[in-house]
Amino acid sequence: MRTSYKCIPCFFRQIEAACSLIDLKKEKVKDLLTVLTKELLQFDFSQPPVVFGRTIYKNISRISGTRDIFGREKIRIERHLLKLGPYIKKVIKKAKDPLYTAAKMCCAANAIDFGTGKVPDIKKVLPEIKRIKLQVDHFPIFKDKLKTIKKLLIIGDNCGEAFFDRFFIEEILKDSLSLKIFYAVRSSPIINDVLISDAKRFGIDILANLISSGCDYPGLVLSKTSNYFRRIYSQADVIISKGQGNFESLQDKRKDIFYLFQIKCVSVSQFLSLPVNSLLFIHSKTRSD
């Protein structure tokens, strides 16, 4: 997906939110804006938005001297979510279709994201997760494919939704005991995206083969991933791509990909002809666009 001129205000909202979060001094903010404005003027808009997103966060890290800008916020949200683990498990267990409920929850949890330039209110997000509806629902296609596939690759997104991914993986394995699952994460801190250490704290490594994509973009740019990841990617029968950043950067009609995310901006809304805030479980080979 190409970067739109409508992405520019979002870029600057992200810059403002990140600088505010780490309390960056005014002089350094000025230096940062000078650097990023020059970078933006030279940016190739045929690339996906996550490419400039990486430029934003790598420069903030460099100028501030803070490697993991959202590290403290990630831990704060993680602690809150871990307390709710038994409750979430209970909701899924009581559901008419536990796998479907877990899928919807880990899709809705995409809202626990800092990449929009806004700090998510976890108290508001959680009640919404319980009663969400999908605007595009290709889950039945996914469930049917689970009967025959041998290898599933899940490309993780933000740390908050990774917590819910664990419950989804548990339910998948109940239906497909012989299925081999790979769970891919970012190679280094970028926004609040999930890393190896985060996924381990959620216990995902107990259920799936935990791997790094080798990519440090706030999305999945295949050309920037490791050889090992690309081998797993090519061997996977089905891929679950979590989050809008992964959707923006991973458009591969050759593969069976299910994109699970919330539309958070006008650019993606127009690209898919769907309203902002829509929650999607959308199949790459069933999309009409």
C-alpha positions as CSV (number, residue, x, y, z in Angstrom):
1,M,0.0,0.0,0.0
2,R,1.4,3.4,-1.0
3,T,1.8,6.3,1.4
4,S,-0.9,9.0,1.0
5,Y,-0.4,12.7,1.6
6,K,-3.2,12.1,4.2
7,C,-0.7,10.2,6.2
8,I,1.4,13.3,6.9
9,P,-0.8,14.7,9.8
10,C,-0.7,11.2,11.4
11,F,3.1,11.2,11.1
12,F,3.3,14.5,13.1
13,R,0.8,13.3,15.7
14,Q,3.0,10.3,16.3
15,I,6.1,12.5,16.7
16,E,4.2,14.8,19.1
17,A,2.9,11.8,21.2
18,A,6.3,10.1,21.4
19,C,8.2,13.3,22.3
20,S,5.6,14.0,25.0
21,L,5.8,10.5,26.4
22,I,9.5,10.7,27.0
23,D,9.4,14.4,27.9
24,L,11.9,15.3,25.2
25,K,13.4,18.8,25.7
26,K,12.3,21.6,23.3
27,E,15.7,22.0,21.8
28,K,15.8,18.3,20.9
29,V,12.3,18.4,19.6
30,K,13.3,21.2,17.3
31,D,16.3,19.2,16.1
32,L,14.1,16.2,15.5
33,L,11.5,18.1,13.5
34,T,14.2,19.6,11.3
35,V,15.7,16.2,10.6
36,L,12.3,14.6,9.9
37,T,11.0,17.4,7.7
38,K,14.0,17.0,5.5
39,E,13.5,13.2,5.4
40,L,9.8,13.7,4.5
41,L,10.6,16.0,1.6
42,Q,12.9,13.3,0.2
43,F,10.5,10.4,1.0
44,D,9.3,8.1,-1.8
45,F,5.5,8.0,-1.4
46,S,5.3,4.8,-3.4
47,Q,6.5,3.0,-0.3
48,P,4.1,2.0,2.6
49,P,3.6,4.3,5.5
50,V,5.6,2.1,7.9
51,V,8.8,2.9,6.0
52,F,8.6,6.6,7.2
53,G,7.2,5.3,10.5
54,R,10.5,3.6,11.1
55,T,12.4,6.8,10.2
56,I,10.3,8.7,12.8
57,Y,11.0,6.3,15.7
58,K,14.6,5.5,14.9
59,N,15.3,9.3,14.9
60,I,13.4,9.8,18.1
61,S,15.4,7.0,19.8
62,R,18.7,8.4,18.4
63,I,18.1,12.0,19.4
64,S,16.6,11.2,22.9
65,G,19.0,8.4,23.7
66,T,16.0,6.2,24.5
67,R,16.2,2.7,22.9
68,D,12.6,1.6,23.8
69,I,10.5,4.7,23.8
70,F,7.3,3.0,24.8
71,G,9.0,0.4,27.1
72,R,7.4,1.7,30.4
73,E,3.9,2.0,28.8
74,K,4.2,-1.5,27.4
75,I,4.9,-2.9,30.9
76,R,2.1,-0.8,32.5
77,I,-0.5,-2.2,30.0
78,E,1.0,-5.7,30.3
79,R,0.6,-5.8,34.1
80,H,-3.0,-4.7,33.7
81,L,-3.8,-7.3,31.1
82,L,-2.1,-10.2,33.0
83,K,-4.4,-9.5,35.9
84,L,-7.4,-10.0,33.6
85,G,-6.1,-13.3,32.2
86,P,-8.5,-15.6,34.2
87,Y,-11.5,-13.4,33.3
88,I,-10.6,-13.4,29.5
89,K,-10.2,-17.2,29.6
90,K,-13.6,-17.6,31.3
91,V,-15.3,-15.4,28.7
92,I,-13.8,-17.5,25.9
93,K,-14.6,-20.8,27.6
94,K,-18.3,-19.9,28.1
95,A,-18.7,-18.7,24.5
96,K,-20.8,-20.7,22.0
97,D,-17.8,-20.8,19.7
98,P,-14.6,-20.3,21.8
99,L,-12.3,-20.2,18.7
100,Y,-14.4,-17.5,17.1
101,T,-14.6,-15.4,20.3
102,A,-10.8,-15.6,20.8
103,A,-10.3,-14.6,17.2
104,K,-12.6,-11.6,17.6
105,M,-10.9,-10.6,20.8
106,C,-7.3,-10.6,19.4
107,C,-8.6,-8.7,16.4
108,A,-10.3,-6.0,18.6
109,A,-7.2,-5.8,20.8
110,N,-5.4,-4.1,17.8
111,A,-6.8,-0.9,19.4
112,I,-4.2,-1.2,22.1
113,D,-1.8,0.7,20.0
114,F,0.4,3.8,20.2
115,G,1.0,4.1,16.4
116,T,-1.9,6.4,15.8
117,G,-0.3,9.1,18.0
118,K,-2.8,8.5,20.8
119,V,-2.3,6.7,24.1
120,P,-5.0,3.9,24.3
121,D,-7.3,3.9,27.3
122,I,-7.2,0.3,28.4
123,K,-10.3,0.7,30.6
124,K,-12.4,1.7,27.6
125,V,-10.8,-0.8,25.2
126,L,-11.5,-4.0,27.3
127,P,-15.3,-3.7,27.5
128,E,-15.4,-3.1,23.8
129,I,-13.4,-6.2,23.1
130,K,-16.0,-8.4,24.7
131,R,-18.9,-7.3,22.5
132,I,-17.2,-6.5,19.2
133,K,-18.5,-7.3,15.8
134,L,-16.5,-7.7,12.6
135,Q,-17.2,-5.5,9.7
136,V,-15.6,-8.0,7.3
137,D,-15.8,-11.6,8.6
138,H,-13.9,-14.2,6.7
139,F,-13.4,-16.4,9.8
140,P,-15.4,-19.3,8.4
141,I,-12.9,-19.5,5.5
142,F,-10.0,-19.6,8.1
143,K,-11.8,-22.3,10.2
144,D,-12.3,-24.4,7.1
145,K,-8.6,-24.2,6.2
146,L,-7.6,-25.2,9.7
147,K,-8.8,-28.7,8.9
148,T,-6.1,-29.4,6.4
149,I,-3.1,-27.1,7.0
150,K,0.2,-28.2,8.5
151,K,2.0,-24.9,9.1
152,L,0.6,-21.6,10.3
153,L,2.6,-18.4,10.6
154,I,1.2,-15.6,12.8
155,I,2.9,-12.2,12.3
156,G,2.5,-10.3,15.6
157,D,1.8,-6.6,16.0
158,N,1.5,-4.6,19.2
159,C,2.3,-5.9,22.6
160,G,-1.3,-5.5,24.0
161,E,-2.9,-7.6,21.3
162,A,-0.1,-10.2,21.7
163,F,-1.6,-11.0,25.1
164,F,-4.9,-12.0,23.4
165,D,-3.0,-13.8,20.6
166,R,-2.1,-16.4,23.2
167,F,-5.7,-17.3,23.9
168,F,-6.4,-17.5,20.1
169,I,-3.4,-19.9,19.7
170,E,-4.7,-22.0,22.5
171,E,-8.1,-22.4,20.9
172,I,-6.5,-23.1,17.5
173,L,-4.4,-25.9,18.9
174,K,-7.5,-27.5,20.5
175,D,-9.0,-28.0,17.0
176,S,-5.7,-28.8,15.3
177,L,-3.3,-30.7,17.6
178,S,-0.8,-31.6,14.9
179,L,-0.6,-28.0,13.5
180,K,2.9,-26.4,13.7
181,I,2.5,-22.7,14.6
182,F,5.2,-20.0,14.2
183,Y,4.8,-16.6,15.9
184,A,6.9,-13.8,14.4
185,V,7.8,-10.6,16.3
186,R,9.9,-7.5,15.6
187,S,13.6,-7.7,15.8
188,S,14.1,-4.5,18.0
189,P,11.9,-1.9,19.8
190,I,9.6,0.0,17.5
191,I,6.5,1.8,18.9
192,N,4.8,-0.8,21.3
193,D,5.2,-3.7,18.9
194,V,5.8,-7.2,20.4
195,L,9.4,-8.4,20.8
196,I,10.7,-11.9,21.7
197,S,10.9,-10.9,25.4
198,D,7.3,-9.6,25.5
199,A,5.9,-12.8,23.8
200,K,7.8,-15.0,26.3
201,R,6.2,-13.1,29.2
202,F,2.8,-13.9,27.7
203,G,3.8,-17.6,27.4
204,I,3.5,-17.7,23.6
205,D,6.7,-19.6,23.4
206,I,5.1,-22.5,25.2
207,L,2.5,-22.8,22.4
208,A,4.2,-21.8,19.3
209,N,7.7,-21.6,17.7
210,L,8.7,-18.0,18.6
211,I,10.8,-16.3,15.9
212,S,12.1,-12.8,15.0
213,S,11.1,-11.5,11.6
214,G,14.5,-9.7,11.4
215,C,12.4,-6.6,10.6
216,D,12.5,-3.5,12.7
217,Y,9.8,-1.6,10.9
218,P,6.3,-1.0,12.4
219,G,5.0,-3.4,9.8
220,L,6.3,-6.4,7.8
221,V,8.5,-5.4,4.9
222,L,9.5,-8.7,3.4
223,S,12.7,-7.4,1.8
224,K,13.9,-6.3,5.2
225,T,13.2,-9.6,7.0
226,S,15.8,-12.4,7.7
227,N,16.5,-15.3,5.4
228,Y,15.1,-17.7,8.1
229,F,11.9,-15.7,8.3
230,R,11.4,-15.7,4.6
231,R,11.9,-19.5,4.5
232,I,9.2,-20.0,7.2
233,Y,7.0,-17.5,5.3
234,S,7.3,-19.4,2.0
235,Q,6.6,-22.7,3.8
236,A,3.5,-21.6,5.7
237,D,0.2,-22.9,4.4
238,V,-1.7,-20.0,6.0
239,I,-0.5,-16.6,7.4
240,I,-2.3,-14.5,10.0
241,S,-1.1,-10.9,9.7
242,K,-2.0,-8.8,12.8
243,G,-2.4,-5.0,12.8
244,Q,-2.8,-2.2,10.3
245,G,1.0,-1.7,9.9
246,N,1.4,-5.3,8.7
247,F,-1.6,-4.9,6.3
248,E,-0.1,-1.7,4.8
249,S,3.2,-3.3,4.1
250,L,2.3,-6.9,3.3
251,Q,0.2,-7.2,0.2
252,D,0.9,-10.6,-1.2
253,K,-1.9,-12.2,-3.3
254,R,0.2,-15.4,-3.8
255,K,-0.3,-16.4,-0.2
256,D,-3.3,-17.3,1.9
257,I,-3.2,-14.4,4.3
258,F,-5.8,-13.4,6.9
259,Y,-5.5,-9.8,8.0
260,L,-6.8,-9.1,11.5
261,F,-6.9,-5.4,12.4
262,Q,-8.8,-2.2,13.1
263,I,-8.9,0.5,10.4
264,K,-7.4,3.5,12.2
265,C,-7.0,6.1,9.5
266,V,-8.7,7.7,6.4
267,S,-6.0,6.3,4.0
268,V,-6.7,2.7,4.8
269,S,-10.5,3.4,5.1
270,Q,-10.4,4.7,1.5
271,F,-8.2,2.0,0.2
272,L,-10.6,-0.7,1.5
273,S,-13.8,1.4,1.0
274,L,-14.7,0.7,4.7
275,P,-15.4,3.0,7.6
276,V,-12.7,4.1,10.1
277,N,-12.7,1.9,13.2
278,S,-14.0,-1.1,11.3
279,L,-12.7,-4.4,12.7
280,L,-11.6,-6.9,10.0
281,F,-10.9,-10.6,9.7
282,I,-10.2,-10.4,6.0
283,H,-8.8,-13.0,3.6
284,S,-6.3,-11.9,1.0
285,K,-7.8,-14.1,-1.8
286,T,-11.4,-13.1,-1.0
287,R,-11.0,-9.3,-0.9
288,S,-12.9,-7.5,-3.6
289,D,-10.6,-4.5,-3.9
